[in-house]
């Protein structure tokens, strides 16, 4: 399906360097992505250039699950904070729902914008992370979560997008 392995050479200027060198641009770009580190510019660039964004740390490595806004929305919906972050990804049009539904259709895969990869070593958490289709975040919830973006400062791990 994809001819290139995923890239962590992730900033726009990095991808432009690859393109300008006459090399094949990666099919998938791995970047940290969640409400605190939304990286809208690189997500938009990848979408416009048919590069799927593979979102690592969509659950903030657990570091921001106790955020007041996230916890408030979780309480409102009787869900846990991780489920709220996964649901945010799905409602942004980013997620595994479209990927699984249209696995054989490459253009639809590109239309997903990014693939969020929540993970856990706990079977209970894996199950909980999958239970996100029985509720929806309303416009106010989405606006509140979108407003949490801190740019690079919101990253919970090394942030290669801004590396030279």
Buried (B, 14 or more C-beta within 10 A) or exposed (E): EEEEEBBBBBBBEBBEEBEEEEEEBBBBBBBBBBBBBBBEEBBEBBBEBEBBBBBBBBBBEEEBBEBEBBBBBBEBBEBBBBBBBBBBBBBBEBBBBBBEEBEEEBEEBBBBBBBBBBEBEEEEBEEBBEEBEEBEBEEEBBEBBEEBBEBEEBBBEEBBBEEE
